[in-house]
Every structure is written in C-alpha cells, then in structure tokens.
C-alpha cells in the first residue's frame, strides 16, 4: 500500500469498533468517532445542526467548509487499512 512502511507485519481491522464510527451529542458537545469518513461526518453535522438549532447551528458553516475538501470518493475513504 502507498505510504505504509514495509516493516509492518500486522494490520488491525477496526471496522468492528462502533465507537470509532458513531457519534454522541451532549448538551454542549458533539463527539464523532475517529474512523468516520468525511461524507458521513457531513451527514452527522447536518443532522445535529437541524435537530439542535440553538446550540449547534454553526455546524452548517463547518459543513460548507468540508464540502470544499477533495471530491466525494476521497471524502468517502476511512482509514480502515491502518
């Protein structure tokens, strides 16, 4: 694989770890799993902003910025192979 050192003997598949894909909304915070692809992050941010307009309306601005990053296939990549 490109960019992966040759001296790695073992790869760990983290796709089964729900905490790395999910998200949690609390009164003043949003926590998103580290293995969430950008396309899924966009969906989450829109949903949270729409469901909680008073505290999370700024997320729409963040979505606009993320949409400027790469293209859809690149945004759909999560780092499952590391």
N, CA, C and O of each residue as an XYZ file, in Angstrom:
328
protein
N       0.835     -1.187      0.000
C       0.000      0.000      0.000
C       0.876      1.245      0.000
O       1.964      1.258      0.576
N       0.397      2.260     -0.636
C       1.137      3.507     -0.736
C       1.211      4.193      0.625
O       0.199      4.316      1.314
N       2.383      4.633      1.006
C       2.565      5.400      2.220
C       2.608      4.586      3.489
O       2.692      5.158      4.576
N       2.554      3.265      3.392
C       2.616      2.407      4.571
C       3.999      1.782      4.616
O       4.437      1.177      3.637
N       4.694      1.921      5.744
C       6.043      1.358      5.838
C       6.056     -0.151      5.592
O       5.108     -0.856      5.937
N       7.135     -0.628      4.996
C       7.269     -2.050      4.677
C       7.501     -2.927      5.898
O       7.262     -4.133      5.837
N       7.956     -2.361      6.994
C       8.306     -3.167      8.156
C       7.129     -3.478      9.084
O       7.344     -3.980     10.187
N       5.903     -3.196      8.670
C       4.724     -3.520      9.470
C       4.265     -4.920      9.106
O       3.998     -5.213      7.940
N       4.175     -5.789     10.119
C       3.808     -7.186      9.890
C       2.335     -7.468     10.142
O       1.787     -8.427      9.597
N       1.691     -6.651     10.957
C       0.318     -6.925     11.366
C      -0.536     -5.684     11.159
O      -0.138     -4.572     11.507
N      -1.704     -5.889     10.592
C      -2.691     -4.822     10.440
C      -3.902     -5.183     11.285
O      -4.306     -6.345     11.327
N      -4.477     -4.211     11.947
C      -5.640     -4.446     12.802
C      -6.852     -3.786     12.163
O      -6.844     -2.587     11.885
N      -7.886     -4.573     11.934
C      -9.127     -4.065     11.358
C      -9.987     -3.496     12.480
O     -10.414     -4.230     13.371
N     -10.242     -2.190     12.438
C     -11.009     -1.531     13.488
C     -12.449     -1.255     13.073
O     -13.168     -0.537     13.767
N     -12.873     -1.821     11.948
C     -14.236     -1.572     11.481
C     -15.297     -2.059     12.455
O     -16.401     -1.514     12.475
N     -14.998     -3.057     13.253
C     -15.979     -3.576     14.198
C     -16.101     -2.769     15.482
O     -16.936     -3.091     16.327
N     -15.298     -1.737     15.647
C     -15.330     -0.912     16.854
C     -16.335      0.219     16.637
O     -16.035      1.212     15.975
N     -17.522      0.055     17.201
C     -18.604      1.026     16.975
C     -18.238      2.442     17.417
O     -18.666      3.415     16.797
N     -17.453      2.559     18.481
C     -17.094      3.876     18.993
C     -16.302      4.696     17.981
O     -16.287      5.925     18.055
N     -15.649      4.033     17.043
C     -14.863      4.750     16.042
C     -15.699      5.207     14.855
O     -15.203      5.940     14.000
N     -16.957      4.787     14.789
C     -17.833      5.159     13.679
C     -19.018      6.006     14.123
O     -19.615      6.702     13.301
N     -19.365      5.966     15.375
C     -20.572      6.628     15.841
C     -20.345      8.067     16.259
O     -19.271      8.635     16.064
N     -21.385      8.636     16.837
C     -21.287      9.991     17.373
C     -22.191     10.117     18.580
O     -23.127      9.336     18.760
N     -21.899     11.114     19.409
C     -22.674     11.330     20.624
C     -22.874     12.830     20.807
O     -21.927     13.610     20.720
N     -24.113     13.217     21.059
C     -24.440     14.623     21.290
C     -24.794     14.788     22.762
O     -25.653     14.082     23.290
N     -24.123     15.724     23.411
C     -24.454     16.090     24.784
C     -24.875     17.550     24.769
O     -24.932     18.161     23.702
N     -25.166     18.112     25.910
C     -25.739     19.461     25.956
C     -24.890     20.509     25.238
O     -25.438     21.351     24.525
N     -23.584     20.479     25.405
C     -22.718     21.485     24.796
C     -21.632     20.890     23.898
O     -20.724     21.605     23.475
N     -21.716     19.586     23.601
C     -20.634     18.988     22.819
C     -21.139     17.923     21.848
O     -22.195     17.320     22.040
N     -20.359     17.719     20.822
C     -20.593     16.679     19.831
C     -19.295     15.895     19.727
O     -18.235     16.477     19.495
N     -19.366     14.586     19.895
C     -18.208     13.712     19.768
C     -18.430     12.793     18.587
O     -19.455     12.117     18.508
N     -17.466     12.762     17.655
C     -17.576     11.947     16.450
C     -16.395     10.976     16.442
O     -15.264     11.358     16.743
N     -16.671      9.718     16.093
C     -15.636      8.699     16.047
C     -14.542      9.024     15.041
O     -14.793      9.653     14.013
N     -13.335      8.592     15.348
C     -12.156      8.927     14.544
C     -12.126      8.246     13.182
O     -11.398      8.701     12.300
N     -12.881      7.183     12.976
C     -12.857      6.464     11.703
C     -14.085      6.785     10.855
O     -14.508      5.974     10.031
N     -14.648      7.960     11.061
C     -15.826      8.393     10.315
C     -15.397      9.080      9.024
O     -14.687     10.084      9.073
N     -15.811      8.560      7.868
C     -15.471      9.232      6.601
C     -16.098     10.628      6.546
O     -17.109     10.883      7.200
N     -15.500     11.523      5.773
C     -15.995     12.892      5.705
C     -17.433     12.976      5.204
O     -18.189     13.835      5.658
N     -17.823     12.104      4.280
C     -19.201     12.128      3.791
C     -20.180     11.814      4.917
O     -21.233     12.443      5.021
N     -19.836     10.849      5.754
C     -20.678     10.521      6.905
C     -20.645     11.649      7.929
O     -21.666     11.952      8.546
N     -19.489     12.272      8.117
C     -19.375     13.412      9.032
C     -20.292     14.543      8.590
O     -20.948     15.168      9.423
N     -20.344     14.812      7.301
C     -21.229     15.848      6.767
C     -22.677     15.534      7.119
O     -23.420     16.416      7.552
N     -23.082     14.273      6.935
C     -24.451     13.867      7.267
C     -24.727     14.075      8.757
O     -25.783     14.587      9.130
N     -23.786     13.683      9.599
C     -23.944     13.824     11.049
C     -24.059     15.299     11.434
O     -24.943     15.674     12.206
N     -23.178     16.123     10.904
C     -23.191     17.550     11.252
C     -24.495     18.220     10.840
O     -25.044     19.027     11.590
N     -24.994     17.888      9.645
C     -26.277     18.449      9.202
C     -27.406     18.020     10.126
O     -28.247     18.834     10.507
N     -27.426     16.740     10.487
C     -28.497     16.221     11.345
C     -28.463     16.880     12.718
O     -29.499     17.305     13.229
N     -27.286     16.966     13.313
C     -27.159     17.567     14.646
C     -27.528     19.046     14.597
O     -28.214     19.538     15.493
N     -27.091     19.754     13.576
C     -27.419     21.175     13.454
C     -28.913     21.388     13.275
O     -29.479     22.325     13.838
N     -29.561     20.521     12.492
C     -31.002     20.660     12.270
C     -31.815     20.261     13.493
O     -32.854     20.862     13.768
N     -31.353     19.250     14.235
C     -32.078     18.781     15.420
C     -31.862     19.664     16.637
O     -32.680     19.652     17.557
N     -30.779     20.428     16.662
C     -30.433     21.288     17.805
C     -30.044     22.675     17.309
O     -28.886     23.067     17.452
N     -30.975     23.430     16.729
C     -30.605     24.686     16.058
C     -30.008     25.740     16.982
O     -29.201     26.554     16.533
N     -30.376     25.749     18.241
C     -29.868     26.783     19.136
C     -28.399     26.632     19.459
O     -27.658     27.615     19.457
N     -27.965     25.412     19.738
C     -26.603     25.213     20.191
C     -25.620     24.775     19.135
O     -24.412     24.896     19.337
N     -26.098     24.268     18.012
C     -25.191     23.706     17.025
C     -25.405     24.259     15.613
O     -25.021     23.614     14.638
N     -26.002     25.422     15.494
C     -26.278     25.971     14.160
C     -24.994     26.282     13.396
O     -25.009     26.321     12.166
N     -23.892     26.504     14.095
C     -22.616     26.798     13.449
C     -22.096     25.611     12.635
O     -21.204     25.776     11.804
N     -22.640     24.429     12.865
C     -22.179     23.249     12.143
C     -22.467     23.342     10.652
O     -21.759     22.735      9.848
N     -23.499     24.094     10.269
C     -23.774     24.276      8.840
C     -22.592     24.964      8.144
O     -22.272     24.641      7.000
N     -21.957     25.893      8.819
C     -20.781     26.581      8.271
C     -19.618     25.589      8.126
O     -18.870     25.638      7.149
N     -19.478     24.697      9.102
C     -18.431     23.685      9.042
C     -18.669     22.720      7.878
O     -17.725     22.310      7.202
N     -19.933     22.362      7.650
C     -20.287     21.500      6.512
C     -19.881     22.182      5.207
O     -19.317     21.537      4.324
N     -20.158     23.455      5.079
C     -19.783     24.190      3.856
C     -18.281     24.118      3.613
O     -17.837     23.987      2.473
N     -17.514     24.203      4.670
C     -16.066     24.132      4.537
C     -15.615     22.723      4.155
O     -14.750     22.569      3.292
N     -16.181     21.704      4.776
C     -15.793     20.321      4.476
C     -16.123     19.974      3.027
O     -15.396     19.207      2.396
N     -17.198     20.524      2.500
C     -17.568     20.258      1.107
C     -16.513     20.769      0.114
O     -16.495     20.348     -1.043
N     -15.652     21.661      0.559
C     -14.575     22.167     -0.292
C     -13.375     21.224     -0.324
O     -12.470     21.393     -1.141
N     -13.369     20.240      0.559
C     -12.237     19.318      0.674
C     -12.413     18.159     -0.293
O     -13.393     17.418     -0.211
N     -11.483     18.006     -1.188
C     -11.405     16.865     -2.114
C     -12.695     16.673     -2.898
O     -13.452     17.619     -3.115
N     -12.935     15.432     -3.320
C     -14.157     15.085     -4.035
C     -14.838     13.940     -3.291
O     -14.291     13.431     -2.313
N     -16.004     13.536     -3.735
C     -16.790     12.544     -2.990
C     -16.039     11.229     -2.764
O     -16.047     10.740     -1.634
N     -15.390     10.625     -3.764
C     -14.672      9.374     -3.484
C     -13.586      9.528     -2.417
O     -13.395      8.634     -1.593
N     -12.883     10.647     -2.431
C     -11.851     10.869     -1.417
C     -12.488     11.078     -0.047
O     -11.976     10.576      0.953
N     -13.591     11.805      0.011
C     -14.269     12.032      1.294
C     -14.852     10.750      1.856
O     -15.069     10.658      3.064
N     -15.115      9.750      1.011
C     -15.703      8.502      1.488
C     -14.677      7.528      2.056
O     -15.050      6.478      2.578
N     -13.413      7.853      1.965
C     -12.376      6.950      2.453
C     -12.239      7.114      3.965
O     -12.114      8.223      4.483
N     -12.266      5.977      4.650
C     -11.869      5.959      6.053
C     -10.621      5.110      6.119
O     -10.383      4.284      5.237
N      -9.845      5.296      7.121
C      -8.545      4.637      7.164
C      -8.647      3.266      7.813
O      -8.114      3.030      8.897
N      -9.354      2.358      7.117
C      -9.581      1.006      7.601
C      -8.327      0.150      7.519
O      -8.197     -0.829      8.253
N      -7.404      0.506      6.637
C      -6.275     -0.365      6.368
C      -5.125     -0.173      7.343
O      -4.158     -0.933      7.284
N      -5.184      0.807      8.235
C      -4.091      1.026      9.182
C      -4.278      0.200     10.425
O      -3.452      0.258     11.335
